[in-house]
Amino acid sequence: MADKRSRTGWKGYLPAIVTPFTADHSLDLKGLAVLLDWLHAEGMHGLVIAGTTGEWTSLSGTERKSLFAAVGAQLQGKLPLIAGCTAFTASEVLEFARHAQTCGFDGILVAAPPYVRPSEEELYLHYAEISAHSPLPVCVYNWPPGTGIDMSLALLRRLAALDNVVAIKQSTSSLGRFVATFFALREQVRVFGHMMDEAGLALLEARGGDGTIGAGAVLGRVHPDFYNNLWAGRIEAARQCGRQDQVILDEWYTPELTGRFGSGPSIMKAALNAQGLPGGHVRPPLQDVSTAGLELIRDTLVRLGRVA
């Protein structure tokens, strides 16, 4: 199975980025272009487009395809691009995957269909169809807070055996479940989900690992520098980067990885906006962070040296 790992060079920090919307909730492609330039300049190791943080749930099919086209035109070949293609049916997923391929993307990210709560066998068949027909490599996304499903290790083993599945984004909030997934499957596929805390650093130092597909990249190069420093053997420098990331997790998110005072996208966008970057607005039913929430975000960013 080592050949499956070698099919992609995905590693390090690959943020699931926001999708900027204007005040009237239109897709802001000009703001997106500025954000993409910043993310690339800050040294991201790859990008996930139209993931959970990218609010795929409020994008029309046409808008999602426009998003892929804009990102591909700007960054194709400059760093790995992974298209968020989650949908309710395999045929929809595959339609997005084919479009992402034409736009120069390198892979797709697919979570379980939300709301309908398929059984494990139904999920396996869903991913099997996607694997068999996707023109791009597949990263399976286990996201219990968003889908209501926490895929068992037995199911993840079956999915990792599918020929076109090359990675798993294990976004459980349980360290034990992540570690079990990592040790069971790391030689077959790339496993993302390492935390940047002391436990994550210790695991990466001792046994290696592929990286983190995380939300927003609001601290800029601090996030990829956690891995850059780790790979260069600068462990204390990596630790300092990780501590900054942990401040955000502790102050803005619950232990279950949901926002404390707003949705994940609204918090990430507010943090980008506070730094003069085009995070933009969220789309209903999500709401922008309240004034009180903005003050909390700004306070965190001041203490981290991101804003004056």
Protein Blocks (a to p, Z undefined) as FASTA:
>chain_A
ZZmmmmpccehjdddddddddfkopacfklmmmmmmmmmmnopabdcehilknommlpcf
klmmmmmmmmmmmmgokaccdddfbdfbfklmmmmmmmmmmnopabdcddddehjlpafk
lmmmmmmmmmmmmcbdcdddddfklnopacdfklmmmmmmpmklcbdcdfbfbfklmmmm
mmmmmmmmccehiacbfklmmmmmmnopjbdcdehjlnojmlmmmmmmmmnopaklmmmm
mmmmmmmmmmmpcfkopafkbcfklmmmmmmmmnopaebpaddfbdcddfklmmmmmmmm
mmnopaZZ
